């Protein structure tokens, strides 16, 4: 199962908890704000009800409200809210005030009979209101004074308190998220350092990893180092095998060739045709061994010491090696050179180009032409080998790089490894090789592209 980013996995576990704390804080802030606003304005509302109750008088044995215009203006006028009142006598009979002002819920009000005050929420003229109820006794009669107001001031105070509490909390949450984000990023930095250390290595660099990592990651580093050590041991064993095989195979094959050539020189021409076949087979076997060893050298990795290599010198050295064979077959081996530089292993690059030239000389007709050129365009250097042979069928242009593959109509003295070696060495140098039809000579053309350095 795909795990995804470790950073986001950690954040996915931390952030919901922080969000839950933020929501809990918001709920707490709302409750505190509501309670504070309610207490503050309930006290003021009760004072209004008490002031109205103080205006009650007993006239002819009956309680009556004597509220002057001045007192009414003071008690019932507010800058933000509308104030309502009602005075009810026994049996809830309206004595004065707003007739529709709601009474307390009867059951709750009965429980609060012995209390001095009672508060409740209601609806009046389509507006939510808060009501304070005050009971008093006058001339043995129970009188209820109700004072109600709309909720504009209360809601404004609640919002103000909530904002005052939530804004710092929200800011703290954002800071906490940032701290968590950068903390996770910093905590994962050792893994990034380990990744960069491994990514920056060449294929030949099997040194132990030396990265300062936390204790939790040290087992991973130890296992990586153990794996690198095993890989180095395996490659060393392979190189030793290649060296031993070179000695064990080349010596008897060379001796066989020498003996066959000596026998051929002692026999009459008529009796040499069988030995000619043996000599041809010995030469093919010798060539196969050379190619197998070259492939084995190329596959493990580039040499650890890489240098800047001028491709012109590589072409000239390879040309000097293969020029005698070209002369024997009367093939025009030409060179078109331009400055080009790559970073790599000069011996492996000579092996690469030598295989391409060998291949071209094999398939160019006697008296034909082979052209080797090199150059550089910006950060791209290239080698090009063309011949005037029959070329390669279009459907086989990619398959010729497979090991032991022989194109249709090809000579049988090859072993099918030369182009596989070319591709492997090009890959080791972060390059590529493609086969095509030569535009100028009509035969095959092989172009190797490599990362160039400054000319």
N, C-alpha and C positions, 0 to 999 in steps of 0.2 A: 504494500500500500504506500502510495506517495505521501511523504511527510510534509513537504513544503518547507518554507523558510523557518529556521529555528527562531529567528528574531520575532517573526509574526506569531509563532506559537507561544512564545513567552508573553508577548503583548496581549494576545488573545486571552490569556489567563489572568493577567494583571488588570487590564482596563475594565472588564465587567465589574470586578470588585470595587474599583474606584468609582465607577458610574453608580453602583448600588449605594455607596457611601454618599455620593452627591445627592441622589434622590432622597435618601434618608435625611440628609441635612436640609434639603428643601422642605420636606414634610415637617420636620422639627421647626424650621424657621417660620413656616406658615402657622403652625399651632401656637408658637410663642407670640407671633405678631397678632394673631386673632385674640389670644387671651389678654395680651397687654392692652390692645385697643378696646376690647370689650370692658375690661375693668375700669379703664380710665373714663370712658364715655358713659358707662352705666352709672358711675358715681355722680357724674354731672346731670344725667337724666333723672336720677332719684332726687337730687337737689331741686330740680324743677318741680317734680311731683310734691315734694315737701313744702316748697314755697306756695304752691297752689293750695295745699291742705291748710296752710296757715291763714289763708284768706277765707276759710269757712267760718261762718257765724251761726249762732242759734237764734232764730227769730220765731216767736210764738211756739217755742218748744220743738221747732223743726230746724235741722241744719240747712243753711243756704250759703251759696258762694257769692261773695262780694268782691269781684275782681275789677279793679279800676282800669281805665284805658292805659294809664301809665304803667301799671303792673303788668298788664297784658302785653304791652309793647316790649317790656324788659324780658318777661318770661317766655314769650311765644315767638320771638323774632330771632332768627339765626342767619348768619352770612351764607352758610352752605346748605343747611338742612331745613326742611319744613318741620315745625313742631305742632303736635296735636295734643289735646287733653280731653278728658271726660271725667265727670264726677257722678258716681252712681250711689244711690241710697239703698235701703233694704230692698230685697228682691231684685237687685240689679236695675232699679228704676233710674233712668237718666235724669239727673238733677241739673246738669249744665255741661256744655262742651260739644264735642263732635259725636254725633249719635252712632256712627258706624265704627268707631274705634273699638277694636276687638278686646274682649275680656280675656283674662287668663284661662288656660285650659282648666276646666272645673276640678278635675281630679287632682291635678298638681296643685291647684290653688287651695283646695281643701286641706291638703297635707301641709301647706304653708300658712295655715290660718294663724298660727301663733308667731309667725315671723313678722318682722317689722316691714320688710320689703320683699318684692318678688319681681323677677325679670323674665321676659319671654319674647320670642320673635313672632311677628304676625304680618298680615298683608292688609293694607288700607289704601283705598282708591287706586288699586293696581300697583302700589309701591310696597316693596319690602320695608318693614319698619322694626324698630326695637322699642319695647314698651316696658316701663317701670310701673308696678302696681303697689299702692300704699294703702293699708287698712288703718282706719282710725275709728274711735267711738265718740259720738257726740250726742248728749242727752239720751244715752242708752241705746242709740241707734248706730248700726254699722254703716260706715261710709267708705267707699273705695274710690281712691283718686288714681287716675291713669294718666301718665305722660308718655307720649310716643314721639319718635323722630325717625326720619329717613336715615340711610346708612352712608351718605356721601363722605362725611368726615371719617367715619370708621374705616371704610374701604381705602380711603387715601392714606390713613395712618398705617393700615395693614401693609399696603404696597410699599410705603416708605420703609417700614421695619424690615420687610422681606428683602427689599433691594439692599438695604444696609447690611443685612446678614449674608445674602446670597452672593453679592458681587465679590466680596473678599474670598468667600468659599469657592466660587467659580474660578477666580484668579489663582487661588491656591491649587485647585484641581488641575488647571492648565499647566501651572508650574510643575506640579507633581508628574503629570503625563510627560512633560519635556524631560524632567529628571529621569523618569523611568526609561524613556526612549534612548536618551544618551547613555544612561547606565547600562542598558542592555547592549547598546552598540559598543560601549567600552568593554563590557564583559566578554563580548564575542570577538574583540580585536585579536586575541591570541590565535583564534581559529583563522582569521583573515591573514595574519602573519604567517601561519603555517601553510595556508593555501598559496600565498605569494612565494614563499620559500621553495615549495615544490614546483610551482608553475614556472619559476625562473630558471630551473635547471635544464641542462641538456640531457639527452638520452644517455649520454655516457657518464653523467655525474651520479655516482651511486654512494657518495659520502653520507655518513649518518646525518640526520637532520639535527641542527643545533639552533633551536628556537626556545626562548624563555616563555614557558606556558604555565598556567596554574596546575595545581596538583591533580585536578580532575581530568585534565587533558594529557597528562604525562603518560598514562598507559597507552593511549593512541599513538603518541610519538614513539614509544618503545616498540610497539608492534610494527610501525612503519619502518623503523630502523632495522628490526629483525628481518623484515621482508626484503629490504634493500641489500642486506648482507647475504641472504640466501640467493638473491638474484645475481649479485656480484660473483658469488661462488659458482653459480650455474654458468655464467658467461665465461668465467675463467676456465672452467672445465671444457667448455665448447672450444675456446681458443686453443687450449692445449691439444684437444683432439684434432683440430684442423692442422696444427703444426706437425703433430705426429703423423697424420694421414698424408700430409705433403711429402714428408720424408719417406714413408713406407710405400707410397704409390709411385712417386716420380722416379725413384731409383730403378726399380725393376722394369718399368715401362721404357725408360731411357736405354737400359741394357738390352731390352728386347728389340728396340729400334736399331740399335747399333749392330746387333748380331744379324738381323735381317738384311740390313744394308751391306754388311760384310759378305753375307751369303750371296746376295744379288751380284756383287762385284766379281765373284768367283764363278758364276754360272753363265752358260751361254744364253743369249737373249731369248731363245726359243723356250727355255725351261724356267723362265722367271715369272710367268704370269701368276702362278699361285702365290709366290712370295710377294709379288706386288700387292696382292689383296691383303696379305698379312701385314705388310708395311702400312698400307692405307688404314687398316683397322687400328693398328698401333698408334698411328698419328691422331686418328679420331679420339681414341681413348685418352691419349695424352692431352688433347685439347679439352676433352670433357673434364678431366681431373683439374686442369687449370681453371676452367670456368666454375666448377663446383667450389674450389678453394677461394676463388675471387668472390663468389656469392656469399660464402660463409664469412669472409672478412668484412663484407659490406653490411651484412644483416645486423650484427650486434649493435653497432653504433659508430658514429664518427670518432676519430681519435680525439682524445680529450683536449689536445692542443690544436686549436684552429688558428689559422693565419689568413691574412689577406692574400688571395691568389690572383695573379693576372692571367686571364684566360688566354691571352696571346701566347704566353710561355707554355701553357698546357698544350695548345694546338701545335706549336713548333716541336715540342718534345715528342708528342704522339706522331706527328708527321715524319720526324726523323726515324722513328721505329718502323713505320709501315711503308716508307718510301721504297725500300728494296723490293718488297713484294709487288708494289705498283709497277715498278720498272720491269720486273720479270713478266708481268702480264700486259705490258705496254698500255697501262692505264694512266691517263693524265690526272695526277693527284694535285689539285690546286688549292690555294689558300687565299681567303679574303678576310683580312684581319683589321679590327678596329679596337681601340682601347676598351677593356672591360675588366672589372674587378669584382670578385666575390669573396666571401669569408667562408673558409672550409678547409678541407683536407686535399692537398695537391695530389697525393698519390691516388686517392679514390677518384678524383676528377679525371686524372689521366686514364684510370681504368675505365671510367664511363666513356670517355671519348674514344679510347682505343677499341672498345667493343663496337661502337657505331662505325668507325672507319673500317674495322675488320669486316663487319656486316656489309658495308657498301662495296668493298673490294671483292667480296665473294659474289655479289649479285650484279655488279657492273660487267658488261661484256668485255672480252679482250679488245683492247684498243678504245675502250670507253672512257668516261670521265667521272671523277669523284671530286666534289668541291666541299671544302670545310671552311666555315666562316664563323666569326664571333663578333659581338658588339654589345653595346649597352644603350638603353633608352631610359633616362631618369634612374629610378631605383630597380630597374629590371635588366639583368644581363642575360645573354642567350648564346647558345651554340647551335649551329645548323650544319648537318651533314646531308648532302644530296648525291644521288648517283644517276647514271643514265641507263639503268637496267629496266626490267619489265615493270617494276613497281609492285605494289601490293593491292589486292582486290579491296574495294571499299568496305566490304563486310568483315574483312580480317584486320583492319587497321588497329583495332583495340586488342584483338586476341593475340597479336604478335608479341605482346609483352608478358603473356602467360608463360610459365616455366614449361620447358620441353615442347612448346607448340611449334610446329613446322608449317609455314604457309604452303598452300598447294603450289606444286611446281618448283619447290625450293630444292636446293642441293642437299644431299644426304650427308655431307661431311661435317655439317654443323650439328650442334647438340641441343639447340633450342633454349639456351640459358643466357646468351649474350644480352638480349634486350631486357630480360628480367633483371639482370644485374644493373643495367642502365637505369631502369625505373627505380630500383631500390636505392642506388646511390643518389639519384636526384631527390628522392623523398627524404633521405638523410640530410640533404642540404636545403630542405624546405622548398624544393623546386618541383618541377613536373616535366614530363616528356610526352610529346604527341607525334604520331606518324601521319603523313599526308602524301599527296602526289607532288613531286617537284615541278614547280611552274617553269623552271628554266631548262632542266635536263630531261624531264619526262618520266624519270624513275621514282624511287622512293625518296622522301625527305623526312628527316627526324630533327625536331626542334626541341632543345632542352632550355627551359626557362628557370633562372635562378635569381634569388634576391641579390641585387647589386649593391656595392658600396660606392663611396664617392670616387669619381674618376680623377 
